[in-house]
């Protein structure tokens, strides 16, 4: 699990344990603790993938809501990846192949699949 995956898992835990007022705040708090630079803390692709998936109500302990106002393409990447993992869970072991299988061959990933596979492997997807 990479840093963005770790951030996602820890953010869910922080929120579920009542130590953050919202899942958005939980991501921000954990990102400051986990990610070493401001640019990685504010990187939109992993953040909007995480919040987009949380929005849909499929993350354990996080109610459906409106958390993601930007880059909805990343939400779609996350949801496509989860749908594929439900049919082929072994893809969680190969983020590059998972990225390709959701239709993104030739597009450089930016931490989106790290978020999704970490949530998946930690059984945080309903």
Backbone as a chain_set.jsonl record, in Angstrom:
{"seq": "XXXXXXXXXXXXXXXXXXXXXXXXXXXXXXXXXXXXXXXXXXXXXXXXXXXXXXXXXXXXXXXXXXXXXXXXXXXXXXXXXXXXXXXXXXXXXXXXXXXXXXXXXXXXXXXXXXXXXXXXXXXXXX", "coords": {"N": [[0.857, -1.174, 0.0], [0.589, 2.121, -0.918], [1.392, 5.588, -0.141], [-0.912, 7.174, -0.65], [-2.937, 5.31, -0.529], [-2.64, 4.507, 2.127], [-3.314, 6.917, 3.332], [-6.031, 7.101, 2.634], [-7.167, 4.837, 3.944], [-6.552, 5.392, 6.635], [-7.95, 7.794, 6.895], [-10.628, 6.985, 6.697], [-10.788, 5.464, 9.033], [-10.262, 7.437, 10.992], [-12.469, 9.139, 10.637], [-14.615, 7.316, 11.085], [-14.198, 6.719, 13.744], [-14.987, 8.998, 14.97], [-13.212, 11.127, 15.137], [-12.91, 13.12, 13.359], [-14.749, 15.703, 11.833], [-15.899, 15.442, 9.357], [-15.673, 13.414, 6.375], [-14.149, 14.669, 4.502], [-12.613, 16.452, 6.052], [-11.245, 14.491, 7.48], [-9.623, 13.304, 5.494], [-7.968, 15.509, 4.916], [-6.664, 15.966, 7.387], [-5.27, 13.536, 7.808], [-3.745, 13.475, 5.472], [-1.974, 15.603, 5.918], [-0.491, 14.488, 7.976], [0.579, 12.154, 6.86], [1.613, 12.559, 4.267], [4.451, 14.013, 2.804], [4.978, 16.497, 1.521], [3.573, 19.699, 0.608], [2.543, 19.727, -1.966], [2.015, 17.002, -2.476], [0.158, 16.551, -0.506], [-1.976, 18.055, -1.388], [-2.59, 16.997, -3.821], [-4.828, 16.442, -6.391], [-5.931, 14.123, -7.734], [-5.798, 11.507, -6.264], [-7.189, 12.326, -3.975], [-9.731, 13.246, -4.938], [-10.635, 10.905, -6.074], [-10.906, 9.27, -3.827], [-12.806, 10.792, -2.271], [-14.901, 10.854, -4.087], [-15.645, 8.154, -4.309], [-16.402, 7.75, -1.682], [-18.608, 9.436, -1.622], [-20.542, 7.947, -2.934], [-21.5, 6.163, -1.108], [-20.457, 3.633, -0.634], [-18.312, 3.084, 0.943], [-17.249, 1.657, 3.874], [-18.604, 2.755, 6.889], [-18.872, 5.392, 6.118], [-21.239, 7.699, 5.292], [-23.325, 8.13, 2.367], [-23.015, 11.105, 0.437], [-22.334, 14.554, -0.425], [-19.253, 15.147, -1.259], [-17.291, 15.684, -3.026], [-16.294, 17.986, -5.231], [-14.873, 18.485, -7.474], [-13.166, 17.304, -10.424], [-14.645, 14.918, -11.331], [-14.153, 12.812, -12.976], [-12.248, 11.222, -11.793], [-13.718, 10.065, -9.754], [-15.327, 8.4, -11.29], [-13.349, 6.701, -12.334], [-12.604, 5.407, -9.974], [-15.027, 4.11, -9.22], [-15.42, 2.433, -11.439], [-13.175, 0.804, -11.192], [-13.714, -0.483, -8.758], [-16.027, -1.899, -9.434], [-14.925, -3.673, -11.26], [-13.088, -5.02, -9.596], [-14.86, -6.413, -8.005], [-15.594, -8.486, -9.642], [-13.179, -9.544, -10.426], [-11.195, -9.972, -8.154], [-8.453, -10.442, -7.852], [-7.13, -8.531, -9.289], [-6.503, -6.503, -7.597], [-3.948, -6.845, -6.84], [-2.391, -5.817, -8.822], [-1.983, -2.825, -9.71], [-1.385, -1.356, -12.027], [-2.37, -2.949, -14.116], [-5.065, -3.038, -13.38], [-5.712, -0.331, -13.715], [-5.373, -0.139, -16.467], [-7.358, -1.949, -17.319], [-9.705, -0.62, -16.686], [-9.987, 1.039, -18.729], [-7.981, 2.91, -19.205], [-5.541, 2.72, -20.546], [-2.508, 4.031, -21.656], [-2.863, 6.428, -20.367], [-1.428, 8.24, -17.774], [-1.444, 7.109, -14.445], [-2.357, 8.65, -11.283], [-2.167, 7.978, -8.513], [-4.747, 7.113, -8.058], [-5.522, 4.356, -8.186], [-4.092, 3.323, -6.085], [-5.466, 4.322, -3.882], [-7.95, 3.016, -4.255], [-7.295, 0.228, -4.276], [-6.213, -0.044, -1.728], [-8.404, 0.556, -0.039], [-10.016, -1.559, -0.832], [-8.464, -3.877, -0.166], [-8.383, -3.585, 2.559], [-10.888, -4.147, 3.274], [-12.851, -2.152, 3.194], [-14.73, -1.481, 1.406], [-18.088, -1.722, 0.669]], "CA": [[0.0, 0.0, 0.0], [1.339, 3.357, -1.01], [1.024, 6.682, 0.772], [-2.298, 7.616, -0.848], [-3.776, 4.246, 0.014], [-2.559, 4.629, 3.58], [-4.085, 8.106, 3.692], [-7.452, 6.76, 2.499], [-7.546, 3.9, 5.005], [-6.5, 6.101, 7.911], [-9.017, 8.805, 6.909], [-11.873, 6.285, 7.021], [-10.711, 5.124, 10.452], [-10.378, 8.676, 11.764], [-13.86, 9.575, 10.566], [-15.478, 6.307, 11.71], [-13.986, 6.789, 15.194], [-15.469, 10.281, 15.458], [-12.117, 12.056, 15.385], [-12.966, 14.153, 12.319], [-16.146, 16.103, 11.683], [-16.378, 14.998, 8.047], [-14.679, 12.598, 5.666], [-13.253, 15.631, 3.85], [-11.663, 16.85, 7.09], [-10.414, 13.326, 7.807], [-8.586, 13.201, 4.455], [-7.034, 16.627, 5.085], [-5.873, 15.729, 8.604], [-4.35, 12.414, 7.583], [-2.799, 13.865, 4.416], [-0.918, 16.413, 6.543], [0.348, 13.598, 8.793], [1.135, 11.044, 6.087], [2.279, 12.984, 3.036], [5.543, 14.862, 3.252], [5.049, 17.837, 0.931], [2.28, 20.34, 0.374], [2.012, 19.323, -3.277], [1.423, 15.668, -2.375], [-1.018, 16.67, 0.359], [-3.061, 18.693, -2.138], [-2.731, 16.334, -5.125], [-6.268, 16.234, -6.536], [-6.405, 12.839, -8.268], [-6.142, 10.537, -5.221], [-8.181, 12.927, -3.074], [-11.06, 13.24, -5.536], [-11.034, 9.503, -6.224], [-11.352, 8.857, -2.498], [-14.047, 11.467, -1.904], [-15.932, 10.441, -5.027], [-16.109, 6.824, -3.918], [-17.123, 7.958, -0.42], [-19.889, 10.044, -1.977], [-21.499, 6.952, -3.422], [-22.026, 5.393, 0.012], [-19.961, 2.247, -0.617], [-17.173, 2.96, 1.85], [-17.718, 1.259, 5.202], [-18.533, 3.784, 7.917], [-19.008, 6.739, 5.55], [-22.539, 7.81, 4.625], [-23.376, 8.8, 1.064], [-23.141, 12.544, 0.587], [-21.641, 15.351, -1.435], [-17.92, 15.447, -0.718], [-16.354, 15.836, -4.117], [-16.832, 18.997, -6.132], [-13.993, 18.644, -8.627], [-12.585, 16.13, -11.078], [-15.519, 13.762, -11.192], [-13.597, 11.69, -13.75], [-11.572, 10.341, -10.843], [-14.772, 9.282, -9.106], [-15.698, 7.342, -12.236], [-12.247, 5.73, -12.343], [-12.711, 4.622, -8.746], [-16.204, 3.244, -9.274], [-15.147, 1.394, -12.446], [-12.192, -0.123, -10.62], [-14.403, -1.287, -7.745], [-16.897, -2.84, -10.153], [-14.053, -4.702, -11.818], [-12.568, -5.813, -8.477], [-15.92, -7.315, -7.534], [-15.599, -9.65, -10.528], [-11.812, -10.063, -10.516], [-10.489, -9.397, -7.002], [-6.998, -10.593, -7.979], [-6.576, -7.314, -9.885], [-6.024, -5.625, -6.525], [-2.507, -7.073, -6.732], [-1.694, -5.217, -9.961], [-2.625, -1.531, -9.945], [-1.201, -0.942, -13.424], [-3.318, -3.716, -14.926], [-6.393, -2.556, -13.012], [-5.832, 0.962, -14.381], [-5.544, -0.431, -17.893], [-8.625, -2.659, -17.519], [-10.847, 0.298, -16.594], [-10.01, 1.822, -19.959], [-7.042, 4.025, -19.14], [-4.241, 2.429, -21.156], [-1.946, 5.224, -22.275], [-3.031, 7.583, -19.48], [-0.632, 8.035, -16.568], [-2.212, 7.18, -13.192], [-1.872, 9.599, -10.279], [-2.519, 7.548, -7.164], [-6.147, 6.7, -7.949], [-5.659, 2.924, -7.914], [-3.556, 3.101, -4.743], [-6.598, 4.579, -2.988], [-8.976, 1.979, -4.427], [-6.829, -1.098, -3.841], [-6.05, -0.014, -0.26], [-9.741, 0.412, 0.538], [-10.46, -2.922, -1.147], [-7.691, -4.85, 0.606], [-8.704, -3.401, 3.967], [-12.328, -4.487, 3.402], [-13.582, -0.931, 3.479], [-15.721, -1.311, 0.343], [-19.277, -2.552, 0.915]], "C": [[0.898, 1.23, 0.0], [0.802, 4.418, -0.065], [-0.423, 7.151, 0.592], [-3.288, 6.567, -0.351], [-3.81, 4.296, 1.53], [-3.386, 5.821, 4.069], [-5.581, 7.799, 3.662], [-7.921, 5.877, 3.652], [-7.575, 4.603, 6.358], [-7.592, 7.162, 8.018], [-10.356, 8.158, 7.252], [-11.902, 5.955, 8.509], [-10.916, 6.354, 11.336], [-11.835, 9.151, 11.8], [-14.783, 8.607, 11.31], [-15.364, 6.33, 13.231], [-14.366, 8.149, 15.783], [-14.39, 11.308, 15.726], [-11.964, 13.111, 14.292], [-14.434, 14.45, 12.064], [-16.744, 15.692, 10.342], [-15.3, 14.146, 7.403], [-13.698, 13.497, 4.918], [-12.192, 16.087, 4.843], [-10.713, 15.707, 7.441], [-9.297, 13.171, 6.787], [-7.533, 14.29, 4.669], [-6.111, 16.411, 6.284], [-4.825, 14.646, 8.359], [-3.329, 12.758, 6.502], [-1.659, 14.692, 4.995], [0.033, 15.544, 7.366], [1.154, 12.61, 7.949], [2.005, 11.481, 4.922], [3.25, 14.115, 3.342], [5.579, 16.277, 2.68], [3.648, 18.4, 0.704], [1.69, 19.9, -0.959], [1.415, 17.917, -3.229], [0.171, 15.689, -1.494], [-2.223, 17.206, -0.41], [-3.307, 18.048, -3.499], [-4.196, 15.928, -5.334], [-6.701, 14.824, -6.958], [-6.71, 11.796, -7.185], [-7.244, 11.053, -4.291], [-9.585, 12.841, -3.674], [-11.543, 11.826, -5.852], [-11.619, 9.014, -4.908], [-12.707, 9.481, -2.149], [-15.197, 11.084, -2.824], [-16.51, 9.082, -4.685], [-16.883, 6.921, -2.596], [-18.509, 8.526, -0.678], [-20.956, 9.007, -2.296], [-22.065, 6.065, -2.316], [-21.53, 3.958, 0.092], [-18.729, 2.05, 0.251], [-17.728, 2.714, 3.258], [-17.526, 2.406, 6.189], [-18.696, 5.209, 7.427], [-20.35, 6.827, 4.83], [-22.41, 8.472, 3.252], [-23.571, 10.295, 1.304], [-22.465, 13.262, -0.556], [-20.317, 15.822, -0.852], [-16.958, 15.929, -1.791], [-16.91, 16.835, -5.123], [-16.005, 19.16, -7.405], [-13.582, 17.289, -9.185], [-13.417, 14.863, -10.901], [-15.058, 12.578, -12.034], [-12.91, 10.714, -12.808], [-12.569, 9.503, -10.054], [-15.162, 8.121, -10.014], [-14.603, 6.284, -12.34], [-12.362, 4.811, -11.129], [-13.868, 3.645, -8.784], [-16.04, 2.121, -10.301], [-14.192, 0.344, -11.88], [-12.855, -1.036, -9.584], [-15.318, -2.311, -8.404], [-16.068, -3.985, -10.725], [-13.478, -5.597, -10.721], [-13.616, -6.78, -7.932], [-15.981, -8.584, -8.375], [-14.231, -10.329, -10.612], [-10.965, -9.495, -9.386], [-8.964, -9.505, -7.082], [-6.348, -9.368, -8.617], [-6.093, -6.316, -8.833], [-4.516, -5.751, -6.349], [-1.712, -6.413, -7.847], [-2.394, -3.904, -10.342], [-2.504, -1.085, -11.394], [-2.186, -1.671, -14.331], [-4.752, -3.281, -14.632], [-6.676, -1.231, -13.724], [-6.101, 0.766, -15.874], [-6.926, -1.031, -18.173], [-9.844, -1.743, -17.386], [-10.871, 1.273, -17.769], [-9.028, 2.965, -20.02], [-5.651, 3.705, -19.669], [-3.755, 3.699, -21.858], [-2.117, 6.496, -21.466], [-2.229, 7.294, -18.206], [-1.516, 8.122, -15.321], [-1.562, 8.16, -12.217], [-2.348, 9.224, -8.886], [-3.944, 7.057, -7.001], [-6.279, 5.237, -7.546], [-5.047, 2.546, -6.569], [-4.667, 3.275, -3.717], [-7.579, 3.406, -3.05], [-8.501, 0.627, -3.916], [-6.623, -1.145, -2.325], [-7.405, -0.165, 0.432], [-10.244, -1.016, 0.346], [-9.766, -3.945, -0.239], [-7.964, -4.751, 2.101], [-10.192, -3.602, 4.259], [-13.168, -3.279, 3.808], [-14.573, -0.576, 2.365], [-16.873, -2.258, 0.634], [-19.552, -3.446, -0.276]], "O": [[1.826, 1.357, 0.799], [-0.122, 4.173, 0.71], [-1.088, 7.488, 1.571], [-4.346, 6.902, 0.181], [-4.866, 4.148, 2.146], [-4.068, 5.739, 5.09], [-6.314, 8.197, 4.567], [-8.956, 6.144, 4.263], [-8.514, 4.428, 7.135], [-8.109, 7.407, 9.108], [-11.137, 8.724, 8.017], [-12.923, 6.145, 9.171], [-11.662, 6.305, 12.314], [-12.358, 9.514, 12.853], [-15.64, 9.039, 12.081], [-16.322, 6.0, 13.931], [-14.1, 8.419, 16.954], [-14.618, 12.266, 16.465], [-11.014, 13.894, 14.296], [-15.267, 13.544, 12.078], [-17.965, 15.604, 10.209], [-14.147, 14.157, 7.837], [-12.541, 13.124, 4.723], [-11.004, 16.109, 4.518], [-9.524, 15.926, 7.669], [-8.148, 12.933, 7.159], [-6.335, 14.013, 4.608], [-4.908, 16.652, 6.193], [-3.646, 14.824, 8.665], [-2.165, 12.369, 6.609], [-0.504, 14.509, 4.611], [1.227, 15.832, 7.443], [2.286, 12.274, 8.295], [3.016, 10.846, 4.622], [2.911, 15.061, 4.054], [6.156, 17.171, 3.299], [2.67, 17.656, 0.619], [0.478, 19.718, -1.074], [0.403, 17.664, -3.882], [-0.764, 14.922, -1.722], [-3.362, 16.847, -0.111], [-4.157, 18.519, -4.254], [-4.743, 15.157, -4.545], [-7.775, 14.384, -6.55], [-7.808, 11.24, -7.191], [-8.122, 10.296, -3.876], [-10.523, 12.413, -3.001], [-12.749, 11.583, -5.891], [-12.695, 8.416, -4.879], [-13.643, 8.774, -1.775], [-16.344, 10.999, -2.383], [-17.722, 8.878, -4.761], [-17.9, 6.25, -2.418], [-19.475, 8.136, -0.021], [-22.128, 9.181, -1.963], [-23.003, 5.302, -2.551], [-22.113, 3.144, 0.807], [-18.163, 0.957, 0.286], [-18.564, 3.469, 3.755], [-16.433, 2.959, 6.313], [-18.663, 6.144, 8.227], [-20.576, 6.106, 3.859], [-21.502, 9.269, 3.014], [-24.222, 10.694, 2.269], [-22.068, 12.642, -1.543], [-20.265, 16.764, -0.061], [-15.922, 16.519, -1.483], [-17.9, 16.548, -5.796], [-16.399, 19.893, -8.313], [-13.647, 16.268, -8.5], [-12.932, 13.859, -10.378], [-15.522, 11.457, -11.828], [-12.987, 9.502, -13.01], [-12.286, 8.352, -9.723], [-15.309, 6.989, -9.553], [-14.903, 5.093, -12.424], [-12.234, 3.593, -11.245], [-13.711, 2.479, -8.421], [-16.469, 0.992, -10.063], [-14.388, -0.856, -12.071], [-12.579, -2.235, -9.549], [-15.374, -3.464, -7.976], [-16.484, -5.142, -10.671], [-13.392, -6.811, -10.902], [-13.271, -7.857, -7.447], [-16.374, -9.64, -7.879], [-14.138, -11.535, -10.841], [-10.113, -8.638, -9.619], [-8.26, -8.727, -6.438], [-5.136, -9.185, -8.497], [-5.353, -5.386, -9.154], [-3.879, -4.867, -5.776], [-0.482, -6.443, -7.824], [-3.284, -3.888, -11.192], [-3.438, -0.492, -11.933], [-2.773, -1.059, -15.224], [-5.564, -3.171, -15.551], [-7.762, -1.038, -14.271], [-6.956, 1.434, -16.457], [-7.582, -0.664, -19.148], [-10.908, -2.058, -17.919], [-11.669, 2.21, -17.8], [-9.212, 3.899, -20.8], [-4.68, 4.353, -19.28], [-4.517, 4.354, -22.569], [-1.576, 7.539, -21.834], [-2.348, 6.212, -17.631], [-2.254, 9.092, -15.152], [-0.372, 8.458, -12.317], [-2.874, 10.067, -8.159], [-4.321, 6.623, -5.913], [-7.066, 4.911, -6.658], [-5.446, 1.546, -5.973], [-4.798, 2.472, -2.793], [-7.985, 2.873, -2.017], [-9.233, -0.05, -3.194], [-6.839, -2.187, -1.708], [-7.532, -0.934, 1.385], [-10.828, -1.605, 1.255], [-10.426, -4.779, 0.381], [-7.794, -5.728, 2.829], [-10.683, -3.272, 5.339], [-14.065, -3.373, 4.645], [-15.179, 0.496, 2.381], [-16.665, -3.456, 0.825], [-20.511, -4.218, -0.26]]}, "num_chains": 1, "name": "protein.A"}
